[in-house]
Structure formats: structure tokens, C-alpha cells
Amino acid sequence: MKQNDLPIADLETRVPPFGTLRAFEAAARLLSFKKAAAELHVTPSAVSQQIRLLEDHVGVPLFRRLTRALELTPAGVAMYPKVREGLGFLASALASVRRPSAPNSPLVVSAPPSFSTRWLLPRLQGLAMSHPEIDLRLTSSLEMIDGRADGSHSLFIESGGDDTIAIRYGGGEYAGARVDRIFAAEYVPVCSPRLLKGVNGLKVPADLRHHTLIHDDTVPDEKARPTWKEWLAHAGVEGIDAVRGPHFTDGSLAIEAAADGLGVALALRPLVGPDVKAGRLVIPFDAAMPSRYAYYFVTPESVRERPDLARFREWMLAEGSAA
């Protein structure tokens, strides 16, 4: 019997309560019980309790609770992308059976997780101030990155239905929809400022031999993103093992690992701009490599006449041109 053929009663014994998964996803993404609590509109102690219930259910610790920080354990790192993906599928399943959009219905937008948290979220206050009439519902899904499912570029089933706006990171070929490029981007190395100091501090690219290389596997097709091997060759560096180091399937986790001092990551420049400005990250060598993908605003035919969509699209493309 397949997993999805199990009786509901059996599934309930295997799947933890939904609230524990929501708390885990928020805490793992934000690496803070306090920030997760604010996002979920509960208390930090409630989030902590939900996490403990989940840890009891799976039988392993998911977080390291340090004095002034919160870290994912290896089990937590392995579990996070699957939980996030599962919550995204659940949201998509619910959205797929909802009634067609009414004139005053929310504008539903699905975007890649790293784009949502690191580029779009910091700009939403500006959107609210300039367009308070737009009732935005933002969801995040790794399926908004080309090549993560069956290799096809069908997008509205994955993104939540025919009335969902999709922000895709990919090649830009999406049949049956209006496609606007938001921006292309380039990959740059990023790390904690602490890695610039000391005997083995990063001064030239060859110094990477003394540091951990962090790999972002968010884009499954290696031909669509530069690898460390390609970047090192681009920088003229030889003799460094380009495959060593941890791999992450969520770009935000790779960036956070770099900010925490674990090593050096290759990241899209627009997504790390706020962290560089705040001093959490630095770009030790400005040797950039272009991405073979870009971010696209993809509009299904069923909603392209909505006035609020037109205003949101115009705002998004203006923000992208300034990125």
C-alpha cells in the first residue's frame, strides 16, 4: 500500500499535528522562536512548546538552543525543505479547489522562498504605503524554480491554481501566460565579516583553500547555475577541492550558514543586498558570474485584466529595474 493510500487514521499516527509543522517551518526559516512567534501571532513559549512536541514525535532534536542563537541540527536541516515543500503542496491543494477569484478577492502570488524572504518581503512595506488597496496573499514554493518537478514548465498547477500569479526563477518560457522579466542576477561569493580576519583571512580567491565552501543546490540543474568549480576557474584559482563542503536545497539556508561563519557561499547579489548593507555579510572578492536564469512575473490569462494585478505588476517591475 502506498503512503497516500493509507487510511486517515493511520496517517494521523505518522504525521505530527499541523501546528507543530507550521511552527517548525517558521522557526527554521527565521532561526528564531521570537520572530516565528511574531509571524504566527503566538507567544515564543507557544512556538517552543510546538517544537518540543514535534521533536518528541520524530524522536530527535531539530534545533540547538544556544545562549543567543538558534541553530538547526543535521536532522532539522534535512527535514526543513521537505516540511516547507509539504506545506506548499497543502496550500496549493486548497487553492486549486477554491472558487474563481471575485472582483475583491486577494491577489495570490507564489514565489521562490529565497526571493520571497530576501527580496520581496523587505519591500512589502513600500507596496503597502503606495498601494494600500492591494490585498496581497504571498506563498512560497520551491516549485517556482524551473526543473524542480518533472522538468516541464507547467506552472499554475504547482503555484496554486489558474488565479495565482507566479514569480518564477527560470528560463522564461511559460506558454499560455504573459511573461515579464523582473531582473536577471549574478552570483557572488559571500561570507561573514569574521572570515576576513586572522592568519587565514580571505584576501584573495586562493585563500578559499582554508575555508569551507557552501553549496546552494536550490536550482537542481547545474547547467543553470555556476558551481564552485566554475567560479574558481573563472577567478583563476587552482588546487582547491571544489566539491567539498555542505549542500543546501534552500538558498536562504545557504546564505544564513555563510552569515553564521560556516564558510563561503555563492549567492545571487540582489538577494544578499540587505545583509551586505547591514554588515552581516561581505562580498570578499567581487568576481561575479551571471546566472543563466532570471526572475519572471508570470500572469495567467484568467486574471490579467484585474486592476490590482496591473498595479502590482507595474510596482514589481519598477522595483526589479532598480535592483
N, C-alpha and C positions, 0 to 999 in steps of 0.2 A: 504493500500500500504506500502511495506517495505521501509526502508531508502534507500537501494541500488536499488530500483525500481523507485525512484523519477526521473523526468526529470532533465537533466543537469542544466537547467535554475533555477529550484527550489533548487538544491544542491548549486549553486553558491551563493544564498541568505543566506544559512545556514552556509556554510564553509567559513572561512576567507581566505584572499589571502595567497598563499603558502609561500611567503616571510616572512609573519608575523609568521607563524608556525616554519619556519627554524630559525628565529631569537630567538623566544621563547625557542625552544629546546636547542640551543647553550647557551643562557644566563642562563637558568635554570640549565643546567648541569654544567656550569663553575662558576655560581653565579658571573658573571662579564660581563658588557656590553663591556668593553675594550677587554677582552680575546675573547668574542664571535665575536667581530668585526674583530679581527686579524684572527680568524679561517675562517670567511666568506669572508674575503678580502674586507671589507667595513669599514666605519668610525663608532666610537662609537655612534655618534649622529644619524647615519642611523639606527643602531640597536635600540636605544632608541625610535626613531620615529616608527619603525615597532612594537615595544612592545606596544606603546600607541595606535596604530591603532587596535591591537588585543584586548587590554583592552576595547577600545570603542566598539568593535564588540561583546564581550561577556558580557559587562556591569558590570564588577567587576575588581578591581585591582589584578594583578597577582604577583607583586613584591612590597616589601617595600624598598624604596630607602633611605638608611641610609647614614650618612656622609662618612663613609669609608667602607661601606659594602653593599651588596645586598642580600635580603632575599626573599624567596618565601612566599606569603600569603597562607592561607589554600586552597584557590581556585587554586593557582598556583601549590601547592603540589599535589592536586587531579588531575589536568589537565596534569601535566608533563608526567607521564608514558604512558598515552593514546596517547598524541601527538607523543612521541618518538616511540611508537609501530606503530602508523599510518604511520609515515614517513618510518619506516622499511618495513611495508607491501607495501607501494608505490614503494620503491626501489626493493623489491622482485618481484613485478608485472612487472616492467620494465625489470628486469634481466631475467625473465622467458621467454620473447619473443625475447631476443637478439639472434643473430646468434651464432652458436657454436664458441668456442674460436679459434682464429687464432694463428699461431705459436708465434707471437709477441704481443699477446693481454695481457692486465693486468692480474695479479693474484688476483682474487677476494676472499677475506676472510671475513667471517661473524663470529662474536664472541659476547659473552655476554657483555653488556655495561660496567659493573664494571671491567671486565677483560681487555677490550679494553682501558679504560681510565686510570686505575691504575696500570696495569701490563705491557701491551703491548706497549702503547704509549710512556712511558719513555724509552723504549728500541729501538724504531724505528730509532733513530739516529745512534745507533750502527749497525743496519741492513743496513742502507744506506751506511755507511762507509765500511762495509765488503763486501756487495753485491750491489753495485750501479746499477747493471744490472737488479735487480728485480723491476718491476713496480707494486707496491702493491696498491690494492684498498680495504680499510678496511671499513666494515659496521658493525653496532652493532644492535643486536636484542635480546629482552628478550626470543624469541622463541628458542634461542640457549641454554636454560636451560631446562632440561628434565621436562616433566609434565606440561608445561605451556599451551599446546593446548588441544588436545583430549586424552592425555595420551599415545599416540603412540610415537615411537621413529623414525618415518619418519623424515628425516632431510633436504633433499636437496630442497624439495618444499618450506619449510619455509625459508631456508637460501638463496634462490635466484636462484635456478636452478642447473642443473647437473654439471656445470663447476665451482661451488663455493666451496671453502674449508670451512669446518665448524669447528670451535672450540667450542666444546660442554662442558657444565658443567653438568655432569650426571653420569649414571651408567656404561657407556662404551659399551652398547650393541646396535650396529648400523649395521644392516645387509646390505650387498651389498657394503661395503666400507672398506678401510684399516683404522684401528684404532690404534693410538699410544697414550699412556698416557703421557701428558706433565708433570703434577705433581699432587699429592694429597695435601691436605692442612688441617690445623686445625684452629678452631675458638678460638679467644682470646678476652677478653674484652678490649675495647679501649675507651679513653676519652681525653678531653682537659687537659693539664697540670694544668690548673686552678683548676680542681676538686680535686687535691691532697692537696690543701691548705685550711686553715681555720679550724674552730671548727669541722666541719663535713667532713673534708678532707678524701679522700679514703686512708686508710692504710691497712685495712684487708677487706676480702669479705663481712663481716657483715655490713660494713659501707654503702653498697649499699642501705640500707633501707632509707637513707637520700637523695638519688639521683634518677633521672628519668631513667627508663630502656627503651632503644630504641630497637625496634624490626625490624629486616630485614626479610621481607616476600618475598624476591626475589625468593627463592625456595618454590613453593607452597606446596610441600609435607613435612609436619612437620617431618615425619619419616626420611627424608633425611638430616635434619639439626638439630643441637641442639637448643632447646628453652632455654629461661632464666630459666624455671622451672628445666630443666635437668642440666643446668650449675650450678645453686645454689645447687642442690642436690649433684653434683659432687664436689663442693667446701665445702660441709658440712655445708651449711647455711640454717637455718630455719626461719620461721616467716616473710618472705618478700613476698608481693603480686607480683607474677612473671608475671602477665598478664597486669599490669598497664603500661602506657606509650604509646607514639606514634608508629605507624606502618608505614613502608615504603615498597614499592614494587620495589624499585631500591636500590641496595646495596650502590651505590655511595652517594645517598641522606642520607642514614642512617649514613654513615661514616662522611659526611660533617656535619650532625647535631651533631655528637659526637665532632668533631673538633671545632665546634662553641660553645661548652659548654652546649648544651641542656641536655646531660645526658651521659650514658654509653651504648655502642653498642657491640654486638658480631660480629666480623668481621674475615674474612679469613686472616691469618697472612701475606701471600705474597702480598695481595692487599693493606695492610697498611704500608708495609715496608718503602717506601719513606717518608710518612708522619711522621712515628716514627723517622726516621733518621733526618728529618728536624725540629723535635720538635713540630710539630702541634698536634701530638697525642702521648699518652703514653699508655703502657700496665700496668695498675696498679697492676694486680695480674697475674703472669704467670701460670695460671691454665688453660691449653688448653684442648679442646675437639676435637677429629678428625671429619672431615666431612665424611659423607657416600658417597659423590660424589667426583669426581676428574675432572680435565680439560683434554680433549682429543682432539687430532688433527685428524680430520676425513677427509679422502681423497676419493672422488668419483672415480670410475673406469675410467670415461671419461677423466680425466686429470692426472692420476698418473704417466704417462710417461713424463710429461713436465720437462725439466731440471731445470727451475727456481723454480718449485714446490719442486723438490728434495733438492735444496739448501736451500729454505725457511724452509722446514720441518726439515732438519738437524740443521739449526740455532735455530729454535724454541725449539727442543728437548734438545739441548745443554743449552739454556737459562733456560729451565724448570728444568733441572737436578741441576743447580746451585741455584735455588730459595730457 
